[in-house]
Amino acid sequence: MPDMVRRYARATGARGVVVPVPLPGRQGRAFRDGSLTAGPGADLGTQTFDQWLAALPG
């Protein structure tokens, strides 16, 4: 996630320091282990993060 935030900041011209902060507890574990991602049979988009960044205004 920090890498994505840095890339977004660079694409939008935002300045500042990105500090990774681990989420504790059940919610943090769910983010880390991937259990919050879409399951089998989910409707998924086709646009990548890089494509989304490239389409940002500016």
PDB file of N, CA, C and O in Angstrom:
ATOM      1  N   MET A   1       0.808  -1.194   0.000  1.00  0.00           N
ATOM      2  CA  MET A   1       0.000   0.000   0.000  1.00  0.00           C
ATOM      3  C   MET A   1       0.858   1.268   0.000  1.00  0.00           C
ATOM      4  O   MET A   1       0.541   2.210  -0.727  1.00  0.00           O
ATOM      5  N   PRO A   2       1.929   1.322   0.789  1.00  0.00           N
ATOM      6  CA  PRO A   2       2.738   2.553   0.743  1.00  0.00           C
ATOM      7  C   PRO A   2       3.253   2.866  -0.661  1.00  0.00           C
ATOM      8  O   PRO A   2       3.315   4.030  -1.055  1.00  0.00           O
ATOM      9  N   ASP A   3       3.620   1.833  -1.412  1.00  0.00           N
ATOM     10  CA  ASP A   3       4.108   2.060  -2.771  1.00  0.00           C
ATOM     11  C   ASP A   3       3.012   2.672  -3.641  1.00  0.00           C
ATOM     12  O   ASP A   3       3.278   3.579  -4.430  1.00  0.00           O
ATOM     13  N   MET A   4       1.784   2.179  -3.500  1.00  0.00           N
ATOM     14  CA  MET A   4       0.675   2.719  -4.285  1.00  0.00           C
ATOM     15  C   MET A   4       0.405   4.174  -3.903  1.00  0.00           C
ATOM     16  O   MET A   4       0.136   5.003  -4.772  1.00  0.00           O
ATOM     17  N   VAL A   5       0.474   4.482  -2.638  1.00  0.00           N
ATOM     18  CA  VAL A   5       0.244   5.858  -2.186  1.00  0.00           C
ATOM     19  C   VAL A   5       1.345   6.767  -2.714  1.00  0.00           C
ATOM     20  O   VAL A   5       1.065   7.890  -3.135  1.00  0.00           O
ATOM     21  N   ARG A   6       2.571   6.311  -2.699  1.00  0.00           N
ATOM     22  CA  ARG A   6       3.680   7.113  -3.233  1.00  0.00           C
ATOM     23  C   ARG A   6       3.499   7.369  -4.719  1.00  0.00           C
ATOM     24  O   ARG A   6       3.726   8.480  -5.198  1.00  0.00           O
ATOM     25  N   ARG A   7       3.093   6.349  -5.438  1.00  0.00           N
ATOM     26  CA  ARG A   7       2.883   6.498  -6.878  1.00  0.00           C
ATOM     27  C   ARG A   7       1.733   7.449  -7.171  1.00  0.00           C
ATOM     28  O   ARG A   7       1.814   8.253  -8.100  1.00  0.00           O
ATOM     29  N   TYR A   8       0.658   7.364  -6.384  1.00  0.00           N
ATOM     30  CA  TYR A   8      -0.474   8.282  -6.543  1.00  0.00           C
ATOM     31  C   TYR A   8      -0.027   9.722  -6.250  1.00  0.00           C
ATOM     32  O   TYR A   8      -0.364  10.647  -6.989  1.00  0.00           O
ATOM     33  N   ALA A   9       0.725   9.894  -5.179  1.00  0.00           N
ATOM     34  CA  ALA A   9       1.211  11.227  -4.814  1.00  0.00           C
ATOM     35  C   ALA A   9       2.086  11.796  -5.926  1.00  0.00           C
ATOM     36  O   ALA A   9       1.962  12.969  -6.280  1.00  0.00           O
ATOM     37  N   ARG A  10       2.957  10.979  -6.467  1.00  0.00           N
ATOM     38  CA  ARG A  10       3.841  11.428  -7.550  1.00  0.00           C
ATOM     39  C   ARG A  10       3.000  11.825  -8.776  1.00  0.00           C
ATOM     40  O   ARG A  10       3.288  12.832  -9.423  1.00  0.00           O
ATOM     41  N   ALA A  11       1.968  11.041  -9.092  1.00  0.00           N
ATOM     42  CA  ALA A  11       1.134  11.314 -10.266  1.00  0.00           C
ATOM     43  C   ALA A  11       0.297  12.570 -10.097  1.00  0.00           C
ATOM     44  O   ALA A  11      -0.018  13.234 -11.084  1.00  0.00           O
ATOM     45  N   THR A  12      -0.067  12.909  -8.875  1.00  0.00           N
ATOM     46  CA  THR A  12      -0.922  14.070  -8.636  1.00  0.00           C
ATOM     47  C   THR A  12      -0.147  15.293  -8.173  1.00  0.00           C
ATOM     48  O   THR A  12      -0.726  16.366  -8.006  1.00  0.00           O
ATOM     49  N   GLY A  13       1.169  15.143  -7.961  1.00  0.00           N
ATOM     50  CA  GLY A  13       1.987  16.259  -7.520  1.00  0.00           C
ATOM     51  C   GLY A  13       1.895  16.538  -6.028  1.00  0.00           C
ATOM     52  O   GLY A  13       2.362  17.575  -5.559  1.00  0.00           O
ATOM     53  N   ALA A  14       1.301  15.626  -5.286  1.00  0.00           N
ATOM     54  CA  ALA A  14       1.205  15.803  -3.835  1.00  0.00           C
ATOM     55  C   ALA A  14       2.591  15.655  -3.223  1.00  0.00           C
ATOM     56  O   ALA A  14       3.425  14.897  -3.716  1.00  0.00           O
ATOM     57  N   ARG A  15       2.820  16.385  -2.151  1.00  0.00           N
ATOM     58  CA  ARG A  15       4.120  16.328  -1.494  1.00  0.00           C
ATOM     59  C   ARG A  15       3.936  15.843  -0.074  1.00  0.00           C
ATOM     60  O   ARG A  15       2.861  15.967   0.512  1.00  0.00           O
ATOM     61  N   GLY A  16       4.980  15.302   0.456  1.00  0.00           N
ATOM     62  CA  GLY A  16       4.947  14.836   1.829  1.00  0.00           C
ATOM     63  C   GLY A  16       5.591  13.470   1.951  1.00  0.00           C
ATOM     64  O   GLY A  16       6.030  12.874   0.967  1.00  0.00           O
ATOM     65  N   VAL A  17       5.634  13.006   3.146  1.00  0.00           N
ATOM     66  CA  VAL A  17       6.255  11.721   3.439  1.00  0.00           C
ATOM     67  C   VAL A  17       5.159  10.679   3.642  1.00  0.00           C
ATOM     68  O   VAL A  17       4.176  10.929   4.340  1.00  0.00           O
ATOM     69  N   VAL A  18       5.332   9.528   3.037  1.00  0.00           N
ATOM     70  CA  VAL A  18       4.405   8.417   3.244  1.00  0.00           C
ATOM     71  C   VAL A  18       5.012   7.513   4.301  1.00  0.00           C
ATOM     72  O   VAL A  18       6.105   6.973   4.127  1.00  0.00           O
ATOM     73  N   VAL A  19       4.297   7.359   5.385  1.00  0.00           N
ATOM     74  CA  VAL A  19       4.775   6.541   6.491  1.00  0.00           C
ATOM     75  C   VAL A  19       3.915   5.289   6.583  1.00  0.00           C
ATOM     76  O   VAL A  19       2.724   5.387   6.878  1.00  0.00           O
ATOM     77  N   PRO A  20       4.486   4.118   6.339  1.00  0.00           N
ATOM     78  CA  PRO A  20       3.697   2.895   6.454  1.00  0.00           C
ATOM     79  C   PRO A  20       3.299   2.651   7.914  1.00  0.00           C
ATOM     80  O   PRO A  20       4.134   2.693   8.818  1.00  0.00           O
ATOM     81  N   VAL A  21       2.032   2.400   8.112  1.00  0.00           N
ATOM     82  CA  VAL A  21       1.517   2.137   9.454  1.00  0.00           C
ATOM     83  C   VAL A  21       0.784   0.802   9.417  1.00  0.00           C
ATOM     84  O   VAL A  21      -0.271   0.699   8.792  1.00  0.00           O
ATOM     85  N   PRO A  22       1.318  -0.213  10.071  1.00  0.00           N
ATOM     86  CA  PRO A  22       0.643  -1.506  10.059  1.00  0.00           C
ATOM     87  C   PRO A  22      -0.664  -1.447  10.857  1.00  0.00           C
ATOM     88  O   PRO A  22      -0.727  -0.849  11.932  1.00  0.00           O
ATOM     89  N   LEU A  23      -1.690  -2.073  10.312  1.00  0.00           N
ATOM     90  CA  LEU A  23      -2.963  -2.136  11.021  1.00  0.00           C
ATOM     91  C   LEU A  23      -2.955  -3.340  11.950  1.00  0.00           C
ATOM     92  O   LEU A  23      -2.698  -4.459  11.506  1.00  0.00           O
ATOM     93  N   PRO A  24      -3.228  -3.129  13.217  1.00  0.00           N
ATOM     94  CA  PRO A  24      -3.223  -4.247  14.162  1.00  0.00           C
ATOM     95  C   PRO A  24      -4.562  -4.993  14.166  1.00  0.00           C
ATOM     96  O   PRO A  24      -5.539  -4.544  13.565  1.00  0.00           O
ATOM     97  N   GLY A  25      -4.586  -6.087  14.824  1.00  0.00           N
ATOM     98  CA  GLY A  25      -5.823  -6.815  15.079  1.00  0.00           C
ATOM     99  C   GLY A  25      -6.377  -7.564  13.885  1.00  0.00           C
ATOM    100  O   GLY A  25      -5.689  -7.808  12.894  1.00  0.00           O
ATOM    101  N   ARG A  26      -7.650  -7.920  14.014  1.00  0.00           N
ATOM    102  CA  ARG A  26      -8.318  -8.733  13.000  1.00  0.00           C
ATOM    103  C   ARG A  26      -8.366  -8.036  11.647  1.00  0.00           C
ATOM    104  O   ARG A  26      -8.130  -8.656  10.610  1.00  0.00           O
ATOM    105  N   GLN A  27      -8.671  -6.752  11.666  1.00  0.00           N
ATOM    106  CA  GLN A  27      -8.762  -6.011  10.403  1.00  0.00           C
ATOM    107  C   GLN A  27      -7.412  -6.008   9.685  1.00  0.00           C
ATOM    108  O   GLN A  27      -7.347  -6.234   8.477  1.00  0.00           O
ATOM    109  N   GLY A  28      -6.355  -5.755  10.417  1.00  0.00           N
ATOM    110  CA  GLY A  28      -5.023  -5.767   9.822  1.00  0.00           C
ATOM    111  C   GLY A  28      -4.655  -7.122   9.264  1.00  0.00           C
ATOM    112  O   GLY A  28      -4.098  -7.219   8.170  1.00  0.00           O
ATOM    113  N   ARG A  29      -4.965  -8.170  10.009  1.00  0.00           N
ATOM    114  CA  ARG A  29      -4.693  -9.533   9.519  1.00  0.00           C
ATOM    115  C   ARG A  29      -5.471  -9.815   8.243  1.00  0.00           C
ATOM    116  O   ARG A  29      -4.943 -10.422   7.312  1.00  0.00           O
ATOM    117  N   ALA A  30      -6.723  -9.377   8.197  1.00  0.00           N
ATOM    118  CA  ALA A  30      -7.549  -9.618   7.012  1.00  0.00           C
ATOM    119  C   ALA A  30      -6.971  -8.901   5.795  1.00  0.00           C
ATOM    120  O   ALA A  30      -6.984  -9.456   4.697  1.00  0.00           O
ATOM    121  N   PHE A  31      -6.469  -7.687   5.967  1.00  0.00           N
ATOM    122  CA  PHE A  31      -5.817  -6.989   4.858  1.00  0.00           C
ATOM    123  C   PHE A  31      -4.565  -7.730   4.417  1.00  0.00           C
ATOM    124  O   PHE A  31      -4.336  -7.914   3.222  1.00  0.00           O
ATOM    125  N   ARG A  32      -3.759  -8.155   5.374  1.00  0.00           N
ATOM    126  CA  ARG A  32      -2.483  -8.806   5.045  1.00  0.00           C
ATOM    127  C   ARG A  32      -2.661 -10.171   4.406  1.00  0.00           C
ATOM    128  O   ARG A  32      -1.908 -10.529   3.501  1.00  0.00           O
ATOM    129  N   ASP A  33      -3.645 -10.943   4.861  1.00  0.00           N
ATOM    130  CA  ASP A  33      -3.766 -12.313   4.337  1.00  0.00           C
ATOM    131  C   ASP A  33      -4.610 -12.401   3.064  1.00  0.00           C
ATOM    132  O   ASP A  33      -4.759 -13.480   2.489  1.00  0.00           O
ATOM    133  N   GLY A  34      -5.162 -11.267   2.625  1.00  0.00           N
ATOM    134  CA  GLY A  34      -5.898 -11.262   1.365  1.00  0.00           C
ATOM    135  C   GLY A  34      -7.349 -11.687   1.473  1.00  0.00           C
ATOM    136  O   GLY A  34      -8.018 -11.810   0.447  1.00  0.00           O
ATOM    137  N   SER A  35      -7.861 -11.915   2.670  1.00  0.00           N
ATOM    138  CA  SER A  35      -9.235 -12.394   2.794  1.00  0.00           C
ATOM    139  C   SER A  35     -10.266 -11.315   2.472  1.00  0.00           C
ATOM    140  O   SER A  35     -11.457 -11.617   2.394  1.00  0.00           O
ATOM    141  N   LEU A  36      -9.842 -10.072   2.283  1.00  0.00           N
ATOM    142  CA  LEU A  36     -10.778  -9.004   1.918  1.00  0.00           C
ATOM    143  C   LEU A  36     -10.840  -8.782   0.410  1.00  0.00           C
ATOM    144  O   LEU A  36     -11.518  -7.866  -0.055  1.00  0.00           O
ATOM    145  N   THR A  37     -10.143  -9.606  -0.346  1.00  0.00           N
ATOM    146  CA  THR A  37     -10.193  -9.476  -1.799  1.00  0.00           C
ATOM    147  C   THR A  37     -11.426 -10.196  -2.335  1.00  0.00           C
ATOM    148  O   THR A  37     -12.043 -11.002  -1.639  1.00  0.00           O
ATOM    149  N   ALA A  38     -11.771  -9.892  -3.576  1.00  0.00           N
ATOM    150  CA  ALA A  38     -12.945 -10.497  -4.197  1.00  0.00           C
ATOM    151  C   ALA A  38     -12.776 -12.009  -4.311  1.00  0.00           C
ATOM    152  O   ALA A  38     -11.687 -12.505  -4.600  1.00  0.00           O
ATOM    153  N   GLY A  39     -13.842 -12.711  -4.086  1.00  0.00           N
ATOM    154  CA  GLY A  39     -13.806 -14.178  -4.139  1.00  0.00           C
ATOM    155  C   GLY A  39     -14.074 -14.704  -5.536  1.00  0.00           C
ATOM    156  O   GLY A  39     -14.251 -13.938  -6.484  1.00  0.00           O
ATOM    157  N   PRO A  40     -14.101 -16.019  -5.647  1.00  0.00           N
ATOM    158  CA  PRO A  40     -14.375 -16.643  -6.940  1.00  0.00           C
ATOM    159  C   PRO A  40     -15.740 -16.200  -7.473  1.00  0.00           C
ATOM    160  O   PRO A  40     -16.704 -16.092  -6.715  1.00  0.00           O
ATOM    161  N   GLY A  41     -15.812 -15.951  -8.746  1.00  0.00           N
ATOM    162  CA  GLY A  41     -17.067 -15.569  -9.372  1.00  0.00           C
ATOM    163  C   GLY A  41     -17.401 -14.089  -9.272  1.00  0.00           C
ATOM    164  O   GLY A  41     -18.447 -13.662  -9.761  1.00  0.00           O
ATOM    165  N   ALA A  42     -16.534 -13.300  -8.648  1.00  0.00           N
ATOM    166  CA  ALA A  42     -16.790 -11.863  -8.519  1.00  0.00           C
ATOM    167  C   ALA A  42     -16.612 -11.183  -9.869  1.00  0.00           C
ATOM    168  O   ALA A  42     -15.789 -11.602 -10.682  1.00  0.00           O
ATOM    169  N   ASP A  43     -17.386 -10.135 -10.099  1.00  0.00           N
ATOM    170  CA  ASP A  43     -17.206  -9.320 -11.299  1.00  0.00           C
ATOM    171  C   ASP A  43     -16.010  -8.409 -11.060  1.00  0.00           C
ATOM    172  O   ASP A  43     -16.027  -7.579 -10.151  1.00  0.00           O
ATOM    173  N   LEU A  44     -14.979  -8.565 -11.870  1.00  0.00           N
ATOM    174  CA  LEU A  44     -13.757  -7.788 -11.713  1.00  0.00           C
ATOM    175  C   LEU A  44     -13.595  -6.824 -12.871  1.00  0.00           C
ATOM    176  O   LEU A  44     -13.976  -7.132 -14.001  1.00  0.00           O
ATOM    177  N   GLY A  45     -13.041  -5.679 -12.599  1.00  0.00           N
ATOM    178  CA  GLY A  45     -12.743  -4.710 -13.641  1.00  0.00           C
ATOM    179  C   GLY A  45     -11.506  -5.121 -14.420  1.00  0.00           C
ATOM    180  O   GLY A  45     -10.837  -6.099 -14.083  1.00  0.00           O
ATOM    181  N   THR A  46     -11.214  -4.370 -15.455  1.00  0.00           N
ATOM    182  CA  THR A  46     -10.051  -4.706 -16.286  1.00  0.00           C
ATOM    183  C   THR A  46      -8.969  -3.629 -16.230  1.00  0.00           C
ATOM    184  O   THR A  46      -7.851  -3.853 -16.694  1.00  0.00           O
ATOM    185  N   GLN A  47      -9.290  -2.462 -15.667  1.00  0.00           N
ATOM    186  CA  GLN A  47      -8.325  -1.368 -15.609  1.00  0.00           C
ATOM    187  C   GLN A  47      -7.292  -1.629 -14.519  1.00  0.00           C
ATOM    188  O   GLN A  47      -7.646  -1.960 -13.387  1.00  0.00           O
ATOM    189  N   THR A  48      -6.024  -1.481 -14.862  1.00  0.00           N
ATOM    190  CA  THR A  48      -4.958  -1.660 -13.883  1.00  0.00           C
ATOM    191  C   THR A  48      -4.732  -0.361 -13.109  1.00  0.00           C
ATOM    192  O   THR A  48      -5.224   0.699 -13.498  1.00  0.00           O
ATOM    193  N   PHE A  49      -3.994  -0.456 -12.027  1.00  0.00           N
ATOM    194  CA  PHE A  49      -3.656   0.738 -11.256  1.00  0.00           C
ATOM    195  C   PHE A  49      -2.844   1.703 -12.103  1.00  0.00           C
ATOM    196  O   PHE A  49      -3.058   2.913 -12.035  1.00  0.00           O
ATOM    197  N   ASP A  50      -1.914   1.185 -12.901  1.00  0.00           N
ATOM    198  CA  ASP A  50      -1.107   2.048 -13.774  1.00  0.00           C
ATOM    199  C   ASP A  50      -1.987   2.768 -14.792  1.00  0.00           C
ATOM    200  O   ASP A  50      -1.776   3.951 -15.059  1.00  0.00           O
ATOM    201  N   GLN A  51      -2.967   2.075 -15.362  1.00  0.00           N
ATOM    202  CA  GLN A  51      -3.878   2.714 -16.305  1.00  0.00           C
ATOM    203  C   GLN A  51      -4.711   3.794 -15.606  1.00  0.00           C
ATOM    204  O   GLN A  51      -4.942   4.865 -16.167  1.00  0.00           O
ATOM    205  N   TRP A  52      -5.149   3.512 -14.406  1.00  0.00           N
ATOM    206  CA  TRP A  52      -5.933   4.485 -13.646  1.00  0.00           C
ATOM    207  C   TRP A  52      -5.110   5.732 -13.356  1.00  0.00           C
ATOM    208  O   TRP A  52      -5.589   6.856 -13.509  1.00  0.00           O
ATOM    209  N   LEU A  53      -3.844   5.519 -12.929  1.00  0.00           N
ATOM    210  CA  LEU A  53      -2.964   6.663 -12.683  1.00  0.00           C
ATOM    211  C   LEU A  53      -2.770   7.492 -13.942  1.00  0.00           C
ATOM    212  O   LEU A  53      -2.802   8.722 -13.890  1.00  0.00           O
ATOM    213  N   ALA A  54      -2.570   6.831 -15.066  1.00  0.00           N
ATOM    214  CA  ALA A  54      -2.336   7.540 -16.335  1.00  0.00           C
ATOM    215  C   ALA A  54      -3.564   8.349 -16.748  1.00  0.00           C
ATOM    216  O   ALA A  54      -3.424   9.358 -17.440  1.00  0.00           O
ATOM    217  N   ALA A  55      -4.764   7.933 -16.340  1.00  0.00           N
ATOM    218  CA  ALA A  55      -5.990   8.622 -16.723  1.00  0.00           C
ATOM    219  C   ALA A  55      -6.351   9.781 -15.795  1.00  0.00           C
ATOM    220  O   ALA A  55      -7.312  10.504 -16.056  1.00  0.00           O
ATOM    221  N   LEU A  56      -5.596   9.962 -14.725  1.00  0.00           N
ATOM    222  CA  LEU A  56      -5.887  11.059 -13.798  1.00  0.00           C
ATOM    223  C   LEU A  56      -5.700  12.394 -14.505  1.00  0.00           C
ATOM    224  O   LEU A  56      -4.789  12.552 -15.317  1.00  0.00           O
ATOM    225  N   PRO A  57      -6.571  13.358 -14.193  1.00  0.00           N
ATOM    226  CA  PRO A  57      -6.397  14.676 -14.818  1.00  0.00           C
ATOM    227  C   PRO A  57      -5.090  15.335 -14.367  1.00  0.00           C
ATOM    228  O   PRO A  57      -4.636  15.143 -13.239  1.00  0.00           O
ATOM    229  N   GLY A  58      -4.527  16.077 -15.232  1.00  0.00           N
ATOM    230  CA  GLY A  58      -3.321  16.819 -14.871  1.00  0.00           C
ATOM    231  C   GLY A  58      -2.186  16.455 -15.657  1.00  0.00           C
ATOM    232  O   GLY A  58      -1.100  17.001 -15.462  1.00  0.00           O
TER     233      GLY A  58
END
